[in-house]
Amino acid sequence: MKTTLLYGLYAITPNGATGERLVEMALEALEGGARILQYRDKSKDAKRRLEEARALNALCRRHNALFIINDDVELALTCHAHGVHLGKDDAALDQARRRLGDDAVIGVSCYNDFHRARSAARQGADYLAFGAFYPSPTKPQAARADLALLKRARKELSLPVVAIGGITTENAQPLIESGAHMVAVIQGLFGQSDIRAAAERFSRLFQTDREIQ
């Protein structure tokens, strides 16, 4: 399952959305075609985070989508998520693998660093995320990545590749054409007045890509 679903729209939950509204927004994204949903919440409210994670996980399983937790290996384990996404300041990949098991999906943020990506691939990552490709309102100070990095990763590393950072339906196509198997989106999806329609537009970009292939 995890290899077949690592393609298409990768939705990341936005800051400030909680409770029923968060679940409603996630449902719209999944109905629009999101294949992966990452729960990203940096707050310290452990009870709320667990409740939301369980609700979002149930949604993803009903829609045959992967549910990923940002940063928190223990939360991923407790709510039975499909996996976890790790940044450079998070748990080590080998530690996460030991806790979550061989079947877990573990993604790694590689920023604009190909050597970090190659190291993560050797350690057993399931996908590699590069960015930011465009100015991002979520992380305005993020390092910038270029299309050549995607092309190199697609050519040299045998893992699914994610592009992230300021991605919209208007600027996603060059990323897909350069090798991105997935585009990770926050505001370009959840910041839209019609989340379902935005998800459908993103999903159609990948349908076109497969037709070309």
JOZIFEN-V492630 format. One line per field, one symbol per residue. ss: DSSP state (a for helix, b for strand, c for the rest). phi: phi as a letter, one per 40 degrees, with the letter a starting at -180 (. if undefined). burial: # if it has 24 or more other ideal C-beta (glycine too) atoms within 12 Angstrom, else .. A space follows every 10 residues. Layout:
# JOZIFEN-V492630
ss->???
phi->???
burial->???
This chain:
# JOZIFEN-V492630
ss->caaaaccbbb bbccccccaa aaaaaaaaaa accccbbbbc cccccaaaaa aaaaaaaaaa aacccbbbbb ccaaaaaaac ccbbbbcccc ccaaaaaaaa ccccbbbbbb bccaaaaaaa aaacccbbbb bccccccccc ccccccaaaa aaaaaacccb bbbbcccccc ccaaaaaccc cbbbbcaaaa ccccaaaaaa aaaaaaaaaa aac
phi->.cccccahcb cbcccgcbfc cdcccccccc cchdcbbbcb accbcccccc cccccccccc ccbfbcbbcc gccccdcccg cciabbbcbc cccccccccc gccccbbbcb fbbccccccc ccchccabbb iccbdbccbc ccccbbcccc cccccbbcbc bbbahgcbcc bcddcccchc cabcbbccbc cccbcccccc cccccccccc ccc
burial->.#..###### ####..##.. .##.###### ########## #.......## .######.## ..#.###### ###.###.#. #######..# #.#..##.## ...####### ##.#.##..# #..####### ####.#.##. .#..###.## .###..#.## #########. ###.##.### ########## ##..##.### ###.##..#. ...
